[in-house]
Amino acid sequence: MTEPNITTWRKSTKSSGGANCVEVGHAVPVAVVGVRDTKDRAGGMILLSPAAWRAFIGGIKDGGLSAS
């Protein structure tokens, strides 16, 4: 798969500005969500379908995913 052109990336407003942040970008017209490390923007990205992104965020919000 060719890497999509994501021109606008954003960090969560909940980000504390620490060293463990990620950025999220949406590729248009290709329906994918990109996730990358804020500290290593040239280091690549994870690409997810919009449905997979919604499931991931839903798992975080309902406590199904945790850092421990």
N, CA, C and O atoms as a GROMACS GRO file, in nm:
protein
  272
    1MET      N    1   0.084  -0.118   0.000
    1MET     CA    2   0.000   0.000   0.000
    1MET      C    3   0.088   0.124   0.000
    1MET      O    4   0.185   0.132   0.075
    2THR      N    5   0.053   0.218  -0.083
    2THR     CA    6   0.125   0.345  -0.087
    2THR      C    7   0.086   0.429   0.033
    2THR      O    8  -0.030   0.432   0.073
    3GLU      N    9   0.185   0.495   0.090
    3GLU     CA   10   0.157   0.579   0.207
    3GLU      C   11   0.066   0.694   0.166
    3GLU      O   12   0.096   0.765   0.070
    4PRO      N   13  -0.045   0.713   0.238
    4PRO     CA   14  -0.138   0.819   0.201
    4PRO      C   15  -0.082   0.957   0.233
    4PRO      O   16   0.007   0.971   0.317
    5ASN      N   17  -0.135   1.056   0.167
    5ASN     CA   18  -0.095   1.194   0.190
    5ASN      C   19  -0.181   1.254   0.301
    5ASN      O   20  -0.297   1.289   0.279
    6ILE      N   21  -0.124   1.264   0.419
    6ILE     CA   22  -0.193   1.325   0.532
    6ILE      C   23  -0.126   1.459   0.557
    6ILE      O   24  -0.010   1.464   0.598
    7THR      N   25  -0.198   1.566   0.533
    7THR     CA   26  -0.138   1.699   0.545
    7THR      C   27  -0.166   1.766   0.679
    7THR      O   28  -0.096   1.860   0.717
    8THR      N   29  -0.268   1.720   0.750
    8THR     CA   30  -0.302   1.780   0.878
    8THR      C   31  -0.298   1.675   0.987
    8THR      O   32  -0.374   1.578   0.985
    9TRP      N   33  -0.208   1.695   1.082
    9TRP     CA   34  -0.196   1.606   1.198
    9TRP      C   35  -0.240   1.683   1.320
    9TRP      O   36  -0.228   1.806   1.324
   10ARG      N   37  -0.291   1.611   1.421
   10ARG     CA   38  -0.330   1.678   1.544
   10ARG      C   39  -0.295   1.592   1.665
   10ARG      O   40  -0.292   1.469   1.657
   11LYS      N   41  -0.269   1.660   1.775
   11LYS     CA   42  -0.246   1.595   1.904
   11LYS      C   43  -0.369   1.614   1.988
   11LYS      O   44  -0.442   1.712   1.971
   12SER      N   45  -0.392   1.525   2.078
   12SER     CA   46  -0.506   1.535   2.169
   12SER      C   47  -0.497   1.661   2.254
   12SER      O   48  -0.388   1.702   2.295
   13THR      N   49  -0.610   1.722   2.278
   13THR     CA   50  -0.613   1.837   2.369
   13THR      C   51  -0.585   1.792   2.512
   13THR      O   52  -0.557   1.875   2.599
   14LYS      N   53  -0.594   1.661   2.538
   14LYS     CA   54  -0.565   1.606   2.670
   14LYS      C   55  -0.415   1.580   2.689
   14LYS      O   56  -0.372   1.544   2.798
   15SER      N   57  -0.337   1.598   2.583
   15SER     CA   58  -0.193   1.575   2.590
   15SER      C   59  -0.130   1.671   2.689
   15SER      O   60  -0.157   1.791   2.689
   16SER      N   61  -0.046   1.616   2.775
   16SER     CA   62   0.019   1.698   2.877
   16SER      C   63   0.144   1.767   2.824
   16SER      O   64   0.208   1.844   2.896
   17GLY      N   65   0.178   1.741   2.697
   17GLY     CA   66   0.299   1.801   2.643
   17GLY      C   67   0.423   1.722   2.679
   17GLY      O   68   0.534   1.766   2.651
   18GLY      N   69   0.406   1.606   2.740
   18GLY     CA   70   0.518   1.521   2.776
   18GLY      C   71   0.577   1.451   2.655
   18GLY      O   72   0.546   1.486   2.541
   19ALA      N   73   0.660   1.355   2.680
   19ALA     CA   74   0.734   1.288   2.574
   19ALA      C   75   0.660   1.169   2.514
   19ALA      O   76   0.713   1.106   2.422
   20ASN      N   77   0.542   1.135   2.561
   20ASN     CA   78   0.472   1.016   2.514
   20ASN      C   79   0.345   1.050   2.436
   20ASN      O   80   0.237   1.000   2.468
   21CYS      N   81   0.356   1.135   2.336
   21CYS     CA   82   0.240   1.179   2.260
   21CYS      C   83   0.240   1.116   2.122
   21CYS      O   84   0.344   1.084   2.064
   22VAL      N   85   0.120   1.098   2.071
   22VAL     CA   86   0.104   1.057   1.932
   22VAL      C   87   0.016   1.160   1.863
   22VAL      O   88  -0.058   1.235   1.927
   23GLU      N   89   0.026   1.162   1.730
   23GLU     CA   90  -0.056   1.249   1.648
   23GLU      C   91  -0.144   1.163   1.560
   23GLU      O   92  -0.108   1.051   1.524
   24VAL      N   93  -0.260   1.216   1.526
   24VAL     CA   94  -0.356   1.145   1.442
   24VAL      C   95  -0.386   1.232   1.322
   24VAL      O   96  -0.403   1.354   1.334
   25GLY      N   97  -0.393   1.169   1.205
   25GLY     CA   98  -0.428   1.241   1.083
   25GLY      C   99  -0.520   1.157   0.997
   25GLY      O  100  -0.513   1.034   0.998
   26HIS      N  101  -0.607   1.223   0.924
   26HIS     CA  102  -0.702   1.154   0.835
   26HIS      C  103  -0.662   1.183   0.691
   26HIS      O  104  -0.640   1.298   0.653
   27ALA      N  105  -0.654   1.078   0.610
   27ALA     CA  106  -0.621   1.093   0.470
   27ALA      C  107  -0.748   1.104   0.388
   27ALA      O  108  -0.840   1.023   0.404
   28VAL      N  109  -0.753   1.203   0.302
   28VAL     CA  110  -0.867   1.222   0.212
   28VAL      C  111  -0.811   1.228   0.071
   28VAL      O  112  -0.712   1.298   0.051
   29PRO      N  113  -0.866   1.162  -0.025
   29PRO     CA  114  -0.992   1.089  -0.024
   29PRO      C  115  -0.978   0.944   0.024
   29PRO      O  116  -1.079   0.876   0.040
   30VAL      N  117  -0.856   0.897   0.048
   30VAL     CA  118  -0.839   0.760   0.096
   30VAL      C  119  -0.888   0.753   0.240
   30VAL      O  120  -0.849   0.834   0.323
   31ALA      N  121  -0.974   0.658   0.268
   31ALA     CA  122  -1.035   0.650   0.401
   31ALA      C  123  -0.946   0.571   0.496
   31ALA      O  124  -0.969   0.452   0.521
   32VAL      N  125  -0.844   0.637   0.549
   32VAL     CA  126  -0.757   0.576   0.650
   32VAL      C  127  -0.726   0.679   0.758
   32VAL      O  128  -0.736   0.800   0.736
   33VAL      N  129  -0.690   0.629   0.873
   33VAL     CA  130  -0.647   0.713   0.984
   33VAL      C  131  -0.501   0.678   1.011
   33VAL      O  132  -0.467   0.561   1.028
   34GLY      N  133  -0.415   0.778   1.014
   34GLY     CA  134  -0.274   0.757   1.043
   34GLY      C  135  -0.244   0.795   1.186
   34GLY      O  136  -0.300   0.891   1.239
   35VAL      N  137  -0.154   0.719   1.250
   35VAL     CA  138  -0.109   0.748   1.386
   35VAL      C  139   0.043   0.745   1.384
   35VAL      O  140   0.103   0.650   1.335
   36ARG      N  141   0.106   0.850   1.438
   36ARG     CA  142   0.252   0.855   1.440
   36ARG      C  143   0.302   0.912   1.571
   36ARG      O  144   0.228   0.976   1.646
   37ASP      N  145   0.429   0.886   1.599
   37ASP     CA  146   0.496   0.935   1.719
   37ASP      C  147   0.532   1.082   1.699
   37ASP      O  148   0.597   1.116   1.601
   38THR      N  149   0.492   1.167   1.791
   38THR     CA  150   0.520   1.310   1.780
   38THR      C  151   0.670   1.339   1.777
   38THR      O  152   0.713   1.432   1.709
   39LYS      N  153   0.748   1.260   1.849
   39LYS     CA  154   0.893   1.283   1.856
   39LYS      C  155   0.967   1.235   1.733
   39LYS      O  156   1.079   1.278   1.708
   40ASP      N  157   0.906   1.144   1.654
   40ASP     CA  158   0.973   1.085   1.538
   40ASP      C  159   0.878   1.086   1.419
   40ASP      O  160   0.836   0.981   1.370
   41ARG      N  161   0.844   1.205   1.375
   41ARG     CA  162   0.744   1.221   1.269
   41ARG      C  163   0.784   1.156   1.138
   41ARG      O  164   0.697   1.115   1.060
   42ALA      N  165   0.912   1.144   1.111
   42ALA     CA  166   0.958   1.081   0.987
   42ALA      C  167   0.971   0.930   1.002
   42ALA      O  168   1.003   0.862   0.905
   43GLY      N  169   0.945   0.877   1.121
   43GLY     CA  170   0.966   0.736   1.150
   43GLY      C  171   0.855   0.643   1.103
   43GLY      O  172   0.858   0.525   1.136
   44GLY      N  173   0.760   0.693   1.029
   44GLY     CA  174   0.652   0.608   0.980
   44GLY      C  175   0.524   0.627   1.060
   44GLY      O  176   0.519   0.705   1.155
   45MET      N  177   0.423   0.554   1.019
   45MET     CA  178   0.294   0.565   1.084
   45MET      C  179   0.220   0.433   1.081
   45MET      O  180   0.251   0.346   0.999
   46ILE      N  181   0.126   0.419   1.167
   46ILE     CA  182   0.034   0.306   1.166
   46ILE      C  183  -0.090   0.353   1.091
   46ILE      O  184  -0.140   0.462   1.117
   47LEU      N  185  -0.139   0.272   0.999
   47LEU     CA  186  -0.259   0.306   0.924
   47LEU      C  187  -0.373   0.216   0.967
   47LEU      O  188  -0.359   0.094   0.973
   48LEU      N  189  -0.487   0.277   0.998
   48LEU     CA  190  -0.606   0.204   1.042
   48LEU      C  191  -0.726   0.245   0.956
   48LEU      O  192  -0.732   0.357   0.906
   49SER      N  193  -0.819   0.154   0.942
   49SER     CA  194  -0.945   0.191   0.879
   49SER      C  195  -1.022   0.278   0.978
   49SER      O  196  -0.997   0.270   1.098
   50PRO      N  197  -1.114   0.361   0.930
   50PRO     CA  198  -1.194   0.439   1.025
   50PRO      C  199  -1.268   0.351   1.126
   50PRO      O  200  -1.281   0.390   1.242
   51ALA      N  201  -1.316   0.235   1.085
   51ALA     CA  202  -1.385   0.145   1.178
   51ALA      C  203  -1.290   0.092   1.285
   51ALA      O  204  -1.328   0.084   1.402
   52ALA      N  205  -1.168   0.058   1.247
   52ALA     CA  206  -1.069   0.010   1.345
   52ALA      C  207  -1.031   0.122   1.442
   52ALA      O  208  -1.013   0.096   1.561
   53TRP      N  209  -1.020   0.245   1.392
   53TRP     CA  210  -0.989   0.359   1.479
   53TRP      C  211  -1.102   0.381   1.581
   53TRP      O  212  -1.075   0.402   1.699
   54ARG      N  213  -1.227   0.376   1.536
   54ARG     CA  214  -1.341   0.393   1.627
   54ARG      C  215  -1.342   0.283   1.733
   54ARG      O  216  -1.371   0.310   1.849
   55ALA      N  217  -1.311   0.159   1.693
   55ALA     CA  218  -1.308   0.048   1.789
   55ALA      C  219  -1.196   0.069   1.891
   55ALA      O  220  -1.215   0.042   2.010
   56PHE      N  221  -1.082   0.116   1.847
   56PHE     CA  222  -0.968   0.143   1.936
   56PHE      C  223  -1.005   0.251   2.037
   56PHE      O  224  -0.986   0.232   2.157
   57ILE      N  225  -1.058   0.364   1.989
   57ILE     CA  226  -1.096   0.473   2.079
   57ILE      C  227  -1.208   0.428   2.173
   57ILE      O  228  -1.207   0.462   2.291
   58GLY      N  229  -1.303   0.351   2.122
   58GLY     CA  230  -1.410   0.298   2.207
   58GLY      C  231  -1.356   0.209   2.317
   58GLY      O  232  -1.404   0.214   2.430
   59GLY      N  233  -1.256   0.126   2.284
   59GLY     CA  234  -1.195   0.040   2.385
   59GLY      C  235  -1.124   0.119   2.493
   59GLY      O  236  -1.124   0.078   2.610
   60ILE      N  237  -1.063   0.230   2.456
   60ILE     CA  238  -0.999   0.316   2.556
   60ILE      C  239  -1.103   0.381   2.647
   60ILE      O  240  -1.089   0.382   2.769
   61LYS      N  241  -1.207   0.434   2.585
   61LYS     CA  242  -1.310   0.504   2.662
   61LYS      C  243  -1.386   0.413   2.758
   61LYS      O  244  -1.422   0.455   2.868
   62ASP      N  245  -1.411   0.287   2.716
   62ASP     CA  246  -1.488   0.199   2.805
   62ASP      C  247  -1.400   0.119   2.900
   62ASP      O  248  -1.451   0.034   2.974
   63GLY      N  249  -1.269   0.145   2.900
   63GLY     CA  250  -1.178   0.081   2.993
   63GLY      C  251  -1.131  -0.056   2.948
   63GLY      O  252  -1.064  -0.126   3.025
   64GLY      N  253  -1.165  -0.097   2.826
   64GLY     CA  254  -1.124  -0.227   2.776
   64GLY      C  255  -0.977  -0.234   2.739
   64GLY      O  256  -0.921  -0.343   2.727
   65LEU      N  257  -0.914  -0.120   2.721
   65LEU     CA  258  -0.770  -0.114   2.691
   65LEU      C  259  -0.703  -0.030   2.799
   65LEU      O  260  -0.751   0.078   2.834
   66SER      N  261  -0.593  -0.079   2.850
   66SER     CA  262  -0.521  -0.002   2.952
   66SER      C  263  -0.372  -0.020   2.932
   66SER      O  264  -0.328  -0.111   2.863
   67ALA      N  265  -0.296   0.067   2.993
   67ALA     CA  266  -0.149   0.065   2.982
   67ALA      C  267  -0.086  -0.040   3.072
   67ALA      O  268   0.032  -0.071   3.055
   68SER      N  269  -0.158  -0.096   3.164
   68SER     CA  270  -0.096  -0.191   3.257
   68SER      C  271  -0.096  -0.331   3.204
   68SER      O  272  -0.047  -0.422   3.271
   0.00000   0.00000   0.00000
